[in-house]
Amino acid sequence: MRLIMKHRDETRSLDIMAMPIADAIACEQYTDMPWTDWRAAVLDDRALAIQFAWWLAGRREGVTEKFSSIDLDLAQMEWSSELTDEEKAAVKGVRDEADPDESKSDDRPTGPAETPAG
């Protein structure tokens, strides 16, 4: 899942399902949290976790900034998420593997069987 963060005029994007070891070590150094706890804290709107998410997204995009210099107005943050290309392909694959018979229309009645008048 890609987290899209917008603060004022700047937008950063972060794939929170990817965590190379160097990023995980940085996460522990800056937040004192294992990366799995950090990811949950981001989704729980914890300030230190958001600061690290912003910094990490910048780092992955080539932005050089000191972690301690990041001071965002959390009330001005906008959040959204989107599936990564790999996740979209996986979802499409699941849909494509669905039972093909389910997609066929069936004009047969679905109520109780009719019995001939007799």
Order of alpha helices (4+ residues) and beta strands (2+ residues): beta-beta-alpha-alpha-alpha-beta-alpha
